[in-house]
Amino acid sequence: MKLRRALSLVLFVLTLGGLLVQAVSQGPNYAGAASTVGWTDAANATGTPDNACASRSASGGTLDLTNFGFTIPDAATINGITVEVKFAGTTAGDDGVRVRLLKGGSPVGNTQDIYAISGQSDCSTSAFRTVGSPTDPWGTSWTASDINAANFGVRLSKLGSTGTSYVDSVRITVEYQDVMTVTVISGGALTANVNSAATVESGKVEFLGQTTLQVVSTKNWRVRAIATVTSYPAGADDPTANAVEIKDYLGNFTPAGAPGVIVAKGTPTPAGGVTVNVDLRVMLDDFGDGKIGTYQFTVNYSIEEDI
């Protein structure tokens, strides 16, 4: 009587943390539009400096500056926002402006104040003053779409009850994190039972399965898959990564050894990323030498910029 034992082949698919590219900045960008309650010559605060200022003497009022023209990739993570106001005031320590950021046209988050200093008393003596920083989100959260919107910007209000405040221009710089990640979100394991050594040799069985990846990227990207052997029965042929085949982005099953198979390509993704389905199979006749036992593989996914 011939003894038959089950062969269990398991393909493990590991999640590989994506690459986080260094923080980058966009800007400084200048305001392209202005609206006001109570400021004089509001349009003078738009564009690059020209020694023509918006101004206000009484406390309060609002000067909203928008249309900064940012084009930050959707998948970016916002680190901080720097605002520079080209400002002067006639009364040092009293005249000033309170700065708030506008999200969707409405003020949000923390306020930050700028006060007049000696030697800068009219529009011609205005100079850039900085609030915020590359690591300061102003007490609220931001998405790329918030900042790219035409109604993103700043609101300035006059501080102090004496003198006059002058604003020549306002510019904003946004620092954000380039993101490139790939994550296995479902599937990834193949199992099967083979009841004879002859089946191992003949290649009659293919292990077919599907893995779903999530890709989040601020750049043109490609995902690469590479298989390595984990273990195999004593006496069997070395089940190299060529025993595992992965369908590439052109639709062809390709041996999954080094340097790996490019399974997907794409352009910058939405903030929520995109999903990609990956098909894999194991060709039994590429290894085994008729040996019954457990064969294990690992497939790693990595993401890289598609230049």
Backbone torsions as a table, in degrees:
resi	resn	phi	psi	omega
1	MET	NA	128.0	-177.9
2	LYS	-83.5	128.6	-179.7
3	LEU	-81.0	127.9	177.1
4	ARG	-115.6	133.1	176.6
5	ARG	-126.6	152.5	-178.0
6	ALA	-78.8	136.5	170.8
7	LEU	-97.5	125.0	177.7
8	SER	-111.5	118.6	177.4
9	LEU	-112.3	123.7	-176.8
10	VAL	-120.2	129.1	175.5
11	LEU	-108.4	111.9	178.8
12	PHE	-92.5	134.6	175.7
13	VAL	-114.5	120.0	-176.7
14	LEU	-95.9	148.1	171.8
15	THR	-81.1	128.6	176.6
16	LEU	-110.2	121.5	178.6
17	GLY	-59.4	136.7	-176.8
18	GLY	-75.6	176.7	-179.9
19	LEU	-86.9	132.7	171.4
20	LEU	-104.6	109.7	-178.3
21	VAL	-78.1	155.3	-175.2
22	GLN	-57.5	154.8	178.8
23	ALA	-62.5	142.0	178.7
24	VAL	-130.7	163.9	-179.0
25	SER	-125.7	157.6	173.3
26	GLN	-130.2	131.6	-176.9
27	GLY	120.7	-175.1	4.5
28	PRO	-73.6	136.4	175.4
29	ASN	-108.3	141.0	-177.9
30	TYR	-98.0	153.2	179.2
31	ALA	-64.2	141.9	178.7
32	GLY	-109.9	-8.0	-178.2
33	ALA	-149.5	153.1	179.7
34	ALA	-140.2	144.6	169.5
35	SER	-139.5	154.3	-171.1
36	THR	-150.0	155.2	163.5
37	VAL	-123.7	102.7	170.2
38	GLY	95.1	-5.6	176.4
39	TRP	-91.7	149.1	177.4
40	THR	-93.8	138.8	175.7
41	ASP	55.2	50.7	-176.1
42	ALA	-56.8	-36.3	-177.0
43	ALA	-63.2	-20.9	179.3
44	ASN	-66.0	-16.8	-179.9
45	ALA	-87.0	-1.0	178.2
46	THR	-92.4	163.9	176.3
47	GLY	71.4	-169.7	-178.4
48	THR	-78.5	161.7	-176.2
49	PRO	-59.7	139.9	178.5
50	ASP	-147.4	15.0	-178.2
51	ASN	57.8	29.5	167.3
52	ALA	-119.9	123.7	-168.1
53	CYS	-118.3	150.1	158.7
54	ALA	-78.9	150.5	-176.7
55	SER	-148.5	159.5	175.5
56	ARG	-157.1	139.5	179.6
57	SER	-102.8	-43.9	179.7
58	ALA	-75.3	151.7	178.1
59	SER	-67.7	157.6	178.0
60	GLY	89.8	-146.1	-175.2
61	GLY	70.6	167.4	177.1
62	THR	-137.6	137.5	173.0
63	LEU	-124.8	105.4	-178.8
64	ASP	-97.4	123.6	179.8
65	LEU	-116.8	125.0	-173.7
66	THR	-137.1	-166.6	180.0
67	ASN	57.6	56.7	179.9
68	PHE	-85.0	-10.8	170.4
69	GLY	71.8	34.7	178.2
70	PHE	-77.3	149.7	177.6
71	THR	-135.3	59.2	-178.3
72	ILE	-78.6	136.6	-179.7
73	PRO	-57.4	141.9	-173.9
74	ASP	-56.1	-36.5	-174.3
75	ALA	-83.2	-0.5	-176.3
76	ALA	-67.5	149.5	172.1
77	THR	-101.7	123.2	-175.9
78	ILE	-80.3	125.8	-180.0
79	ASN	-94.6	-42.5	-176.1
80	GLY	-172.6	163.5	-175.9
81	ILE	-132.3	125.9	177.4
82	THR	-108.3	128.7	177.9
83	VAL	-115.6	131.2	176.7
84	GLU	-119.8	123.7	-179.0
85	VAL	-112.6	122.1	175.3
86	LYS	-82.8	103.5	-162.4
87	PHE	-133.4	149.0	167.6
88	ALA	-148.6	155.1	177.1
89	GLY	-143.3	150.2	-174.3
90	THR	-78.0	-21.6	-176.5
91	THR	-120.9	106.1	-177.9
92	ALA	-60.1	134.6	177.1
93	GLY	81.4	-8.8	-179.0
94	ASP	-119.6	-57.9	175.8
95	ASP	-62.7	143.3	177.4
96	GLY	-175.8	-177.9	174.9
97	VAL	-132.5	141.1	171.6
98	ARG	-96.0	131.0	-174.2
99	VAL	-111.7	127.7	170.7
100	ARG	-130.1	150.7	176.2
101	LEU	-87.3	150.6	177.4
102	LEU	-108.0	126.2	173.0
103	LYS	-118.4	121.3	-176.4
104	GLY	62.1	24.4	179.2
105	GLY	87.8	-3.5	-177.8
106	SER	-115.9	145.0	179.6
107	PRO	-68.5	138.8	-179.0
108	VAL	-140.0	161.5	169.6
109	GLY	70.5	-157.5	-174.4
110	ASN	-75.8	157.3	169.6
111	THR	-100.7	150.5	175.7
112	GLN	-137.9	137.4	-171.0
113	ASP	-111.2	145.5	174.2
114	ILE	-124.1	130.8	-179.7
115	TYR	-116.7	151.7	177.8
116	ALA	-62.5	148.2	177.0
117	ILE	-125.6	162.2	-178.4
118	SER	-61.1	142.9	176.4
119	GLY	89.1	-5.9	177.9
120	GLN	-126.3	94.0	-168.4
121	SER	-122.1	-2.4	177.5
122	ASP	-153.2	179.4	-173.9
123	CYS	-57.5	-39.4	-175.4
124	SER	-67.9	-18.7	-179.8
125	THR	-102.3	7.7	-177.6
126	SER	-64.5	151.1	179.4
127	ALA	-147.0	156.4	-177.8
128	PHE	-69.4	133.2	174.2
129	ARG	-122.6	141.5	-169.7
130	THR	-111.9	134.4	169.4
131	VAL	-131.6	156.1	-172.9
132	GLY	77.9	-177.0	-179.3
133	SER	-165.9	172.6	178.3
134	PRO	-63.3	-13.9	179.6
135	THR	-116.2	12.8	-175.2
136	ASP	-110.2	109.0	176.5
137	PRO	-87.5	7.9	176.8
138	TRP	64.0	35.0	172.7
139	GLY	73.1	19.3	177.2
140	THR	-147.9	173.3	179.9
141	SER	-102.1	153.9	-176.2
142	TRP	-136.2	145.1	168.2
143	THR	-113.2	164.1	176.9
144	ALA	-58.9	-39.6	-178.1
145	SER	-66.3	-32.1	175.1
146	ASP	-58.2	-44.7	-173.3
147	ILE	-81.3	-30.9	178.4
148	ASN	-74.0	-17.5	-176.5
149	ALA	-65.2	146.4	-179.5
150	ALA	-62.4	-26.8	-177.4
151	ASN	-95.3	14.7	167.9
152	PHE	-78.8	142.1	178.1
153	GLY	171.3	-147.8	-178.1
154	VAL	-131.2	150.6	171.4
155	ARG	-116.3	126.9	177.2
156	LEU	-109.9	135.4	175.1
157	SER	-126.9	142.5	-178.3
158	LYS	-72.8	132.1	172.8
159	LEU	-104.1	150.4	175.3
160	GLY	88.7	152.1	-175.1
161	SER	-105.4	-2.0	178.5
162	THR	-124.8	159.7	174.3
163	GLY	73.1	-172.2	-176.4
164	THR	-130.1	140.2	174.6
165	SER	-104.8	140.4	-177.7
166	TYR	-123.7	137.6	176.7
167	VAL	-129.9	118.2	-180.0
168	ASP	-87.8	-46.0	179.5
169	SER	-162.7	163.9	177.6
170	VAL	-134.4	136.2	176.7
171	ARG	-132.0	150.7	-175.9
172	ILE	-129.1	139.3	171.7
173	THR	-122.4	132.7	179.8
174	VAL	-114.8	127.7	174.7
175	GLU	-103.1	133.9	-178.2
176	TYR	-141.3	166.0	-177.9
177	GLN	-100.7	121.5	168.9
178	ASP	-66.5	132.9	-175.8
179	VAL	-124.0	132.1	171.1
180	MET	-140.1	105.1	-178.9
181	THR	-132.8	150.6	170.0
182	VAL	-135.4	133.4	-176.3
183	THR	-136.6	138.2	172.5
184	VAL	-78.3	121.1	-177.7
185	ILE	-109.2	-14.2	173.9
186	SER	-162.0	159.0	176.9
187	GLY	71.1	-159.7	174.2
188	GLY	108.9	-8.3	-179.4
189	ALA	-118.7	132.7	176.8
190	LEU	-118.0	129.4	176.7
191	THR	-134.7	148.4	176.4
192	ALA	-162.7	158.3	175.8
193	ASN	-112.0	133.5	176.5
194	VAL	-121.3	127.3	-169.2
195	ASN	-99.1	5.7	176.0
196	SER	-151.3	147.7	177.2
197	ALA	-62.3	-31.3	-179.7
198	ALA	-60.9	-34.5	-179.8
199	THR	-66.1	-36.0	177.2
200	VAL	-59.8	-43.0	-175.4
201	GLU	-76.2	-33.6	-171.3
202	SER	-81.2	-18.6	-178.8
203	GLY	73.0	26.2	-178.9
204	LYS	-73.1	-17.4	-175.2
205	VAL	-114.4	129.0	170.3
206	GLU	-114.4	140.9	177.5
207	PHE	-99.2	110.0	-176.9
208	LEU	-108.8	137.7	178.1
209	GLY	-162.3	173.8	-176.6
210	GLN	-135.7	134.2	176.1
211	THR	-114.8	142.0	176.6
212	THR	-109.5	125.7	179.0
213	LEU	-107.3	150.8	169.6
214	GLN	-112.8	127.4	-179.6
215	VAL	-115.6	128.9	173.3
216	VAL	-125.5	124.2	-175.2
217	SER	-153.9	142.7	173.2
218	THR	-95.0	-0.7	-176.5
219	LYS	-126.3	168.9	166.7
220	ASN	-61.6	133.8	-168.2
221	TRP	-135.1	161.6	168.1
222	ARG	-144.8	145.0	178.8
223	VAL	-107.4	131.8	-179.0
224	ARG	-116.3	136.9	177.3
225	ALA	-116.0	138.4	178.2
226	ILE	-139.1	134.9	-177.7
227	ALA	-107.4	142.9	174.4
228	THR	-133.6	155.1	-180.0
229	VAL	-83.0	140.9	175.2
230	THR	-100.4	-50.1	177.6
231	SER	-161.1	160.0	176.6
232	TYR	-157.1	161.1	-173.9
233	PRO	-64.7	148.0	175.8
234	ALA	-59.6	135.0	178.4
235	GLY	90.9	-11.9	178.1
236	ALA	-80.3	157.8	171.0
237	ASP	-60.9	151.0	176.6
238	ASP	-63.5	114.5	179.4
239	PRO	-79.3	79.9	-176.4
240	THR	-61.9	171.1	-179.2
241	ALA	-61.7	-17.6	178.4
242	ASN	-69.4	-11.8	174.1
243	ALA	-74.7	-20.1	176.5
244	VAL	-99.5	130.0	177.1
245	GLU	-118.5	140.8	-178.2
246	ILE	-126.5	138.9	179.6
247	LYS	-75.8	124.0	-178.7
248	ASP	-82.0	179.2	-174.2
249	TYR	-68.8	-12.3	175.7
250	LEU	-92.3	-4.2	178.0
251	GLY	94.6	12.7	-178.6
252	ASN	-106.3	133.1	173.0
253	PHE	-71.6	129.3	-171.8
254	THR	-135.2	138.7	175.9
255	PRO	-53.6	138.5	-168.3
256	ALA	-100.9	23.5	175.0
257	GLY	-79.0	-174.4	179.7
258	ALA	-60.1	143.2	5.3
259	PRO	-86.7	10.3	-179.8
260	GLY	102.3	167.9	-176.4
261	VAL	-109.8	129.2	174.5
262	ILE	-79.2	109.9	-172.7
263	VAL	-95.4	-17.0	-179.6
264	ALA	-162.0	151.7	173.9
265	LYS	-135.3	156.9	177.4
266	GLY	-171.9	178.0	177.7
267	THR	-102.3	175.2	179.1
268	PRO	-49.0	138.4	-170.8
269	THR	-96.8	164.7	166.6
270	PRO	-61.8	167.2	-178.3
271	ALA	-57.4	-35.3	-179.8
272	GLY	-81.2	-1.9	178.9
273	GLY	79.7	-174.4	176.6
274	VAL	-129.9	155.1	176.6
275	THR	-104.0	145.6	-177.8
276	VAL	-132.9	130.2	176.0
277	ASN	-94.4	135.9	-178.3
278	VAL	-124.0	127.5	177.5
279	ASP	-100.7	138.4	-179.8
280	LEU	-133.0	155.4	172.6
281	ARG	-152.0	158.9	177.5
282	VAL	-119.9	126.9	-178.7
283	MET	-95.9	109.6	-173.0
284	LEU	-66.3	-29.1	-176.1
285	ASP	-78.4	-1.2	177.2
286	ASP	-85.9	-3.3	-179.4
287	PHE	-162.8	-178.8	168.1
288	GLY	109.6	-46.9	-178.0
289	ASP	54.8	32.6	176.3
290	GLY	78.8	6.3	-174.8
291	LYS	-83.8	131.7	176.4
292	ILE	-88.5	140.9	179.2
293	GLY	158.6	-162.3	-177.6
294	THR	-104.8	126.9	175.8
295	TYR	-113.5	130.1	-177.7
296	GLN	-129.3	139.7	177.6
297	PHE	-129.9	159.5	171.8
298	THR	-123.5	135.8	173.6
299	VAL	-117.0	123.3	176.4
300	ASN	-106.1	141.8	176.7
301	TYR	-112.6	137.4	175.6
302	SER	-132.8	156.9	178.7
303	ILE	-119.7	142.2	-179.2
304	GLU	-143.0	158.7	178.1
305	GLU	-71.5	135.0	-179.9
306	ASP	-96.0	92.7	-174.7
307	ILE	-86.2	NA	NA
